[in-house]
Amino acid sequence: MQTKSNPAIIGAVRSISGTKVSVQLYPSINSTISYIYGNGYKVGEVGGFVRIPQGFINLYGIIVQIGADAVPESMRNDVNTGLRWMTIQLIGEGAKGQPFERGVSQYPMIDDEVYIVTEEDLVNIYGHEKGAEFVSVGTISGAENIPALIDINKLVTRHSCIVGSTGTGKSTTVAEVINTLINPVVFPSSRIILIDIHGEYCKTFKSRANIFRTTPEAKTDKKLVVPFWAMSYNEFVSFVFGDIQDNDRFPLSELILKLKKLTIEKNPSLFSYLNTDNITVDTPVPFSLRRLFLYLYRLMFATHICAGTGQKYVL
């Protein structure tokens, strides 16, 4: 049980179900804060970390549930169990001095003791990697001495999201990440497109960004214009023609593809990086909207005196 010599111990494992572990807090814990080496740590806070030593390896988990609902189902009818329980979700493991790894290769046993995660443990989890690819965007919650580091290479090559309740600082975090990425000294070649639907970031980056609006509000704003040829084929058809029959979609796509290839052939210096054999109808290449409608108009309304002449209009 928890002693003054080791105040980091808060409870023991009582039930294991896969990576979910039920922990019973020791009765000797009569405060929600435990002081370890002069630092105060909250005991049993949802979202907090705990560790369960397994020899040379430490298992790490996050507290996901506390109180009566955390009591194992098989023990809920026993009034002697009390309500001082936590549900832990195991997330990874690591030996002292070794990098933290997600996932677990072993599981705790009944009566294994559970420890509060201290700043020293958090350093092992979050690491102190160095290098240009790691940048700090703040500090770890509950450990102000540990920087929150982001691997920029992974951030920009994967889908990422920043989530949180209203007022928790999502917009501020996004702004801080972007500020880091547009640092001309660290990332001189960075280019960022920010789609700001609610207009939250215009004032923040107005001196360092080109701002485009559908309805410009300031003299420095530029009008946002999306060229029709930048749309995908389905978007273009939906916007210009509305609903058309399926048997008309393929001939129309062939016609638009031919017009795009014609643009490349007539402007070889501008499109030297493109091979006409490799482009598709969705490739963003300018084409003449006037030519397209002229061809379609002639196709629909032209009068042929002789039937079956097989006449074709050249684009």
Residue pairs with C-beta under 8 A, 6 or more apart in sequence:
1 9
1 26
1 27
1 28
2 9
2 10
2 26
2 28
2 29
2 34
3 9
3 28
7 34
7 35
7 36
8 34
8 36
8 115
8 116
8 118
9 26
9 113
9 114
9 115
10 23
10 25
10 26
10 29
10 34
10 43
10 44
10 50
10 114
10 115
10 116
11 23
11 24
11 25
11 26
11 29
11 84
11 86
11 113
11 114
12 23
12 24
12 26
12 111
12 112
12 113
12 114
13 21
13 22
13 23
13 52
13 108
13 109
13 110
13 111
13 112
13 113
13 114
14 22
14 23
14 24
14 72
14 75
14 85
14 110
14 111
15 21
15 22
15 72
15 74
15 75
15 110
16 22
16 107
16 108
16 109
16 110
19 89
19 90
19 91
19 104
20 87
20 88
20 89
20 90
21 52
21 61
21 87
21 88
21 89
21 90
21 108
22 70
22 71
22 72
22 85
22 86
22 87
22 88
23 50
23 85
23 86
23 87
23 88
23 114
24 81
24 82
24 84
24 85
25 43
25 44
25 84
25 85
25 86
27 82
27 84
29 43
29 84
31 43
32 42
32 43
32 44
32 45
33 40
33 41
33 42
33 43
34 40
34 41
34 43
34 116
35 41
36 116
36 118
37 118
39 118
39 119
41 116
41 117
41 118
41 142
42 48
42 142
43 116
44 63
44 66
44 84
44 86
45 63
46 63
46 64
46 65
46 66
47 62
47 63
48 62
48 63
48 116
48 117
48 142
49 60
49 61
49 62
49 63
49 117
49 121
49 122
49 125
50 60
50 61
50 62
50 63
50 86
50 88
50 114
50 115
50 116
50 117
51 58
51 59
51 60
51 61
51 114
51 115
51 117
51 121
52 58
52 59
52 60
52 61
52 88
52 108
52 112
52 113
52 114
52 115
53 59
53 112
53 113
53 115
54 93
54 106
54 108
54 112
56 95
56 96
57 93
57 94
57 95
57 106
58 93
58 94
58 95
58 96
58 121
58 124
59 90
59 92
59 93
59 104
59 106
59 107
59 108
60 90
60 91
60 92
60 93
60 94
60 100
60 117
60 121
60 125
61 88
61 89
61 90
61 91
62 88
62 89
62 91
63 86
63 87
63 88
64 87
64 88
64 89
65 86
65 87
66 85
66 86
66 87
67 83
67 85
68 83
68 85
70 85
70 86
70 87
71 81
71 83
71 85
72 85
75 81
88 114
90 104
90 107
91 102
92 100
92 101
92 102
92 103
92 104
92 125
93 100
93 101
93 103
93 104
93 105
93 106
94 100
94 101
94 124
94 125
96 124
97 124
98 124
99 124
99 127
100 124
100 125
100 126
100 127
117 125
119 143
119 145
119 146
122 140
122 143
122 146
123 146
126 140
126 146
126 148
126 149
127 149
128 147
128 149
129 149
129 151
132 186
133 151
133 152
133 153
134 149
134 150
134 151
134 152
135 149
135 150
135 152
135 180
135 186
136 147
136 148
136 149
136 150
137 148
137 149
137 150
137 173
137 176
137 177
137 180
138 147
138 148
138 173
138 176
139 145
139 146
139 147
139 148
140 146
140 147
140 148
150 177
150 180
152 180
152 181
152 187
155 177
156 181
162 170
162 173
162 174
162 177
163 170
164 170
171 200
171 201
174 201
175 201
175 204
175 205
178 192
178 194
178 201
178 205
180 186
181 187
181 190
181 192
182 190
182 192
182 205
182 208
194 201
194 205
194 209
196 202
202 211
205 211
206 220
210 222
211 218
211 220
211 221
211 222
212 221
212 222
212 223
212 224
213 221
213 222
213 223
213 224
214 223
214 224
216 222
216 223
227 286
228 236
228 239
228 240
228 289
229 236
229 260
229 284
229 285
229 286
229 287
230 284
231 239
232 282
233 253
233 256
233 281
233 282
236 256
237 244
237 249
237 252
241 252
244 252
253 281
255 292
255 295
255 296
255 315
256 281
256 287
256 292
257 279
257 280
257 281
258 315
259 287
259 288
259 291
259 292
259 315
260 279
260 281
260 283
260 285
260 286
260 287
261 276
261 279
262 287
262 315
263 271
263 285
263 286
263 287
263 288
264 271
264 274
264 276
264 279
264 285
265 276
271 285
274 283
274 285
279 285
291 315
295 313
295 315
298 313
299 313
302 313
304 311
